[in-house]
Amino acid sequence: MSAIIKQKQAKIIGIVKKATEGVSVSGVSKASGVTYVHVCNFINECERLGIFKSERKGKTKIVTLTEKGKLVADMVAGIEEAVGSSTRPISEGSEQSP
């Protein structure tokens, strides 16, 4: 993932994008390796921004992208492609090559 987009959030967006029928919050957590609480918080914020929508199926919360979310997911993928998905955040004290 890129240094521009936080890795955890980019993973979450990418997983939801790939799940055309929606995905459960616990499924996103497992697939991304991100804690359930972090995924819940990020999904709630994205719902507030109109990026994700969710619905309850029993006790399970299923998450999908909105039209706005699809645009955002494509932008995130474009950023990752442009900077290279193998890039890593630059640490303090490390040199940056142009």
N, C-alpha and C positions, 0 to 999 in steps of 0.2 A: 504494500500500500504506500501511498505517498506521504510525504511530510506535510503537505498542504492540507489534506483531509485526514482527520484522526482515524487511525486504523480500525478501531472498534466500530465506530459509527459507519464507516465505509463498508465493513463486512456485513453489518446488520442490513444496510440498504441493499447490498448486493444479494443477500440471501432472500430477502422479501421480493426483490425483483425477479429472481429465478423461479420463485414459487407462484406460478400463474394462477393457481386455485387458492392461494393464500397459505399461510403457515402459522402454526401456533407459536406463542411466545416462548414456550419451553423448547420447541423445535428450533427456533432462531438461536436461543441460548446454546443449545447443544451443538448446532452446526457451526456457530461462530467461535465457540470457546469463551464467550463473554458471560459473566454472571447473569443470572436470571433478573436480579434487581436492576442491574445496569441496563439490560435490554428493556425491561418494563419502563424505566424512567425515560429512556431515549424514545421508545415508541409513544409514550404519552405526550412527550414534547412534540414529536413529529405529527401526531394527531392534532394537537393544538394549532400547528402551523399548516395543516391541510395536506401533509405529505403522505401519511398513512391513514387508513380507515380500518376499523376493527368491528367485529361482530362476535357475539357470544354464541357458541354451540355447546349447550350444556354448561359445564364448568370451564370449557376451553375458550380462550380468546384467540380468534383467527384474524391475522393481520394481512392486509393487501395494500398495494400502492394506489393512490388516487391518480388522476391524470396529471396533476401538478407533481406528484411523487415520481411518476414515470419520467418526467422531464428532469427532475433533480437526480434520479438514479442514472440517467444517461449522461448528465453532466459530470457526476462523480466518476463514472466509468471513463469518460473522455479525459478527465484530469489524470486519472491513474495511467491511462494509455500514453498521454503526452509526456508525463514525467517518468514513466517506467514503473511498473508495479513492484520491481525489486528494490526501489529506492527505500532508504530508511531515514528516519529523522536525524538531523545533524545534531550531534552533542556539542555542548560547550567545550571549547578548546580544540575541536577537530577542525582541520582545514577543509575548505570547500573548494572544489575545482570548478571552473567555469563550464 
